[in-house]
Amino acid sequence: MTMTKLPHPGHENAISGRHLLAVIGGALCIAFAPIFAVLSTRGPDGVGMWDAAFWRLFFGALALAILFLIQRKRILPTRRDFHYGNAWLWLPGLALGGDFWVWHWSFENTSVANATLLANTAIIWVTLFAWFVWKERITRLFLGGAVLAFAGMILLLASSTRREPPVAGDPVFGDFLALLTAVFYAVYQLSIKRYRREHSAPVLLFWASAVGALVLFPLALSHGDPLLPGSAMMWLPLLGIGFLSHACGQGLIAYGLGGVPASLASVTLLIQPVATAILGVSLLGQALVPWQIAGAAVVVTGLFFAVRGQFAPMKN
């Protein structure tokens, strides 16, 4: 899953090659997150899926803290930071913790391809909320793309009833968990959009990761699976999901959005669910069935048009 924010208005029409490469690189880093999560649970030395979610946010927050320390930037909030309230400190983290909790839970029941594609429909829920609550206008192109994406979701759900689950679990339940992930992620994006007015993106991401880790820690302990891996090698996927996928992935995207138009960046980020689906086949052996391929193609196409419609100029 990916986080997007609008670049500076002065850069809206400029396209920088290195910034575009950063967006692509960030999307590919995040594409490995479900792969690392599944790999960290395999074998007798693996951890539980909820434990992997905790380590992702813990190591992500640790990486950002190290970066702030190197840059000598302040992490702890001051009294002035609470001038507009304290929800910025806990609401994004609460949503992010719920997001990773149900998303990692979905990996136990459905394929990483379905889980990632359905979770990336968050942009539809964000735009619909902004239209319904904030009275933001939406375009016909967005509506057409949203309808197409919903049709793709139905195909993905249908594919789960026509194949054996990749692991012991209920694939249809896993798909619904992935859709619930999209709702949590939409709340996270909306809260970030709201509090971005008073706080910087890196600070918000650090506190969201830290609070999310605190939320996930008791859930991980209650799951019954081991919190700590049984061997040194099993730390590698946990470090990968925290440092590479979470910190580097989000960091590259945040940097890249500074020199790439928002519409191009958002469409480019659709590389992530496609890459995850391909990696799931090659690294996890989760073969795609025809209905699943059709649903994936329809969802990605629908999201493409929805994103383009989101940034299309309004007609009077």
URTARA-V77383 format. One record per residue. N is the residue number from 1. RES is the residue in one small letter. OMEGA is omega as a letter, one per 30 degrees, with the letter a starting at -180 (NA if undefined). Layout:
BEGIN
n=N res=RES omega=OMEGA
n=N res=RES omega=OMEGA
END
This chain:
BEGIN
n=1 res=m omega=a
n=2 res=t omega=l
n=3 res=m omega=a
n=4 res=t omega=l
n=5 res=k omega=a
n=6 res=l omega=l
n=7 res=p omega=l
n=8 res=h omega=a
n=9 res=p omega=a
n=10 res=g omega=a
n=11 res=h omega=a
n=12 res=e omega=a
n=13 res=n omega=a
n=14 res=a omega=l
n=15 res=i omega=l
n=16 res=s omega=a
n=17 res=g omega=a
n=18 res=r omega=l
n=19 res=h omega=l
n=20 res=l omega=l
n=21 res=l omega=l
n=22 res=a omega=l
n=23 res=v omega=l
n=24 res=i omega=l
n=25 res=g omega=l
n=26 res=g omega=l
n=27 res=a omega=l
n=28 res=l omega=l
n=29 res=c omega=a
n=30 res=i omega=l
n=31 res=a omega=a
n=32 res=f omega=a
n=33 res=a omega=l
n=34 res=p omega=l
n=35 res=i omega=l
n=36 res=f omega=a
n=37 res=a omega=a
n=38 res=v omega=a
n=39 res=l omega=a
n=40 res=s omega=a
n=41 res=t omega=a
n=42 res=r omega=l
n=43 res=g omega=a
n=44 res=p omega=a
n=45 res=d omega=a
n=46 res=g omega=l
n=47 res=v omega=l
n=48 res=g omega=a
n=49 res=m omega=l
n=50 res=w omega=l
n=51 res=d omega=l
n=52 res=a omega=l
n=53 res=a omega=l
n=54 res=f omega=a
n=55 res=w omega=l
n=56 res=r omega=a
n=57 res=l omega=l
n=58 res=f omega=a
n=59 res=f omega=l
n=60 res=g omega=l
n=61 res=a omega=l
n=62 res=l omega=l
n=63 res=a omega=l
n=64 res=l omega=l
n=65 res=a omega=l
n=66 res=i omega=l
n=67 res=l omega=l
n=68 res=f omega=l
n=69 res=l omega=l
n=70 res=i omega=a
n=71 res=q omega=a
n=72 res=r omega=l
n=73 res=k omega=a
n=74 res=r omega=l
n=75 res=i omega=a
n=76 res=l omega=a
n=77 res=p omega=l
n=78 res=t omega=l
n=79 res=r omega=l
n=80 res=r omega=l
n=81 res=d omega=a
n=82 res=f omega=a
n=83 res=h omega=a
n=84 res=y omega=l
n=85 res=g omega=a
n=86 res=n omega=a
n=87 res=a omega=l
n=88 res=w omega=a
n=89 res=l omega=a
n=90 res=w omega=a
n=91 res=l omega=l
n=92 res=p omega=l
n=93 res=g omega=l
n=94 res=l omega=l
n=95 res=a omega=a
n=96 res=l omega=l
n=97 res=g omega=l
n=98 res=g omega=l
n=99 res=d omega=a
n=100 res=f omega=l
n=101 res=w omega=a
n=102 res=v omega=l
n=103 res=w omega=l
n=104 res=h omega=l
n=105 res=w omega=a
n=106 res=s omega=l
n=107 res=f omega=l
n=108 res=e omega=a
n=109 res=n omega=a
n=110 res=t omega=a
n=111 res=s omega=l
n=112 res=v omega=l
n=113 res=a omega=l
n=114 res=n omega=a
n=115 res=a omega=a
n=116 res=t omega=a
n=117 res=l omega=a
n=118 res=l omega=l
n=119 res=a omega=a
n=120 res=n omega=l
n=121 res=t omega=l
n=122 res=a omega=a
n=123 res=i omega=l
n=124 res=i omega=a
n=125 res=w omega=l
n=126 res=v omega=a
n=127 res=t omega=l
n=128 res=l omega=l
n=129 res=f omega=l
n=130 res=a omega=l
n=131 res=w omega=a
n=132 res=f omega=a
n=133 res=v omega=a
n=134 res=w omega=l
n=135 res=k omega=l
n=136 res=e omega=a
n=137 res=r omega=l
n=138 res=i omega=a
n=139 res=t omega=l
n=140 res=r omega=l
n=141 res=l omega=l
n=142 res=f omega=a
n=143 res=l omega=l
n=144 res=g omega=l
n=145 res=g omega=l
n=146 res=a omega=l
n=147 res=v omega=l
n=148 res=l omega=l
n=149 res=a omega=l
n=150 res=f omega=l
n=151 res=a omega=l
n=152 res=g omega=l
n=153 res=m omega=l
n=154 res=i omega=l
n=155 res=l omega=l
n=156 res=l omega=l
n=157 res=l omega=l
n=158 res=a omega=l
n=159 res=s omega=a
n=160 res=s omega=l
n=161 res=t omega=a
n=162 res=r omega=l
n=163 res=r omega=l
n=164 res=e omega=l
n=165 res=p omega=a
n=166 res=p omega=l
n=167 res=v omega=l
n=168 res=a omega=a
n=169 res=g omega=a
n=170 res=d omega=a
n=171 res=p omega=l
n=172 res=v omega=l
n=173 res=f omega=l
n=174 res=g omega=l
n=175 res=d omega=l
n=176 res=f omega=l
n=177 res=l omega=l
n=178 res=a omega=l
n=179 res=l omega=l
n=180 res=l omega=l
n=181 res=t omega=l
n=182 res=a omega=l
n=183 res=v omega=l
n=184 res=f omega=a
n=185 res=y omega=l
n=186 res=a omega=l
n=187 res=v omega=l
n=188 res=y omega=a
n=189 res=q omega=a
n=190 res=l omega=l
n=191 res=s omega=l
n=192 res=i omega=l
n=193 res=k omega=a
n=194 res=r omega=a
n=195 res=y omega=l
n=196 res=r omega=l
n=197 res=r omega=a
n=198 res=e omega=a
n=199 res=h omega=a
n=200 res=s omega=a
n=201 res=a omega=l
n=202 res=p omega=l
n=203 res=v omega=l
n=204 res=l omega=a
n=205 res=l omega=l
n=206 res=f omega=a
n=207 res=w omega=l
n=208 res=a omega=l
n=209 res=s omega=a
n=210 res=a omega=l
n=211 res=v omega=l
n=212 res=g omega=l
n=213 res=a omega=l
n=214 res=l omega=l
n=215 res=v omega=a
n=216 res=l omega=a
n=217 res=f omega=l
n=218 res=p omega=l
n=219 res=l omega=l
n=220 res=a omega=l
n=221 res=l omega=a
n=222 res=s omega=a
n=223 res=h omega=l
n=224 res=g omega=l
n=225 res=d omega=a
n=226 res=p omega=l
n=227 res=l omega=a
n=228 res=l omega=l
n=229 res=p omega=a
n=230 res=g omega=l
n=231 res=s omega=a
n=232 res=a omega=a
n=233 res=m omega=a
n=234 res=m omega=l
n=235 res=w omega=a
n=236 res=l omega=l
n=237 res=p omega=l
n=238 res=l omega=l
n=239 res=l omega=l
n=240 res=g omega=a
n=241 res=i omega=a
n=242 res=g omega=a
n=243 res=f omega=a
n=244 res=l omega=a
n=245 res=s omega=a
n=246 res=h omega=a
n=247 res=a omega=a
n=248 res=c omega=a
n=249 res=g omega=l
n=250 res=q omega=l
n=251 res=g omega=l
n=252 res=l omega=l
n=253 res=i omega=l
n=254 res=a omega=l
n=255 res=y omega=a
n=256 res=g omega=a
n=257 res=l omega=l
n=258 res=g omega=a
n=259 res=g omega=a
n=260 res=v omega=l
n=261 res=p omega=a
n=262 res=a omega=a
n=263 res=s omega=l
n=264 res=l omega=a
n=265 res=a omega=a
n=266 res=s omega=l
n=267 res=v omega=l
n=268 res=t omega=a
n=269 res=l omega=l
n=270 res=l omega=l
n=271 res=i omega=a
n=272 res=q omega=a
n=273 res=p omega=l
n=274 res=v omega=l
n=275 res=a omega=l
n=276 res=t omega=l
n=277 res=a omega=l
n=278 res=i omega=l
n=279 res=l omega=l
n=280 res=g omega=l
n=281 res=v omega=a
n=282 res=s omega=a
n=283 res=l omega=a
n=284 res=l omega=a
n=285 res=g omega=l
n=286 res=q omega=a
n=287 res=a omega=l
n=288 res=l omega=l
n=289 res=v omega=a
n=290 res=p omega=l
n=291 res=w omega=a
n=292 res=q omega=l
n=293 res=i omega=l
n=294 res=a omega=l
n=295 res=g omega=l
n=296 res=a omega=a
n=297 res=a omega=a
n=298 res=v omega=l
n=299 res=v omega=a
n=300 res=v omega=l
n=301 res=t omega=l
n=302 res=g omega=l
n=303 res=l omega=l
n=304 res=f omega=a
n=305 res=f omega=l
n=306 res=a omega=l
n=307 res=v omega=l
n=308 res=r omega=l
n=309 res=g omega=a
n=310 res=q omega=a
n=311 res=f omega=l
n=312 res=a omega=l
n=313 res=p omega=l
n=314 res=m omega=l
n=315 res=k omega=l
n=316 res=n omega=NA
END
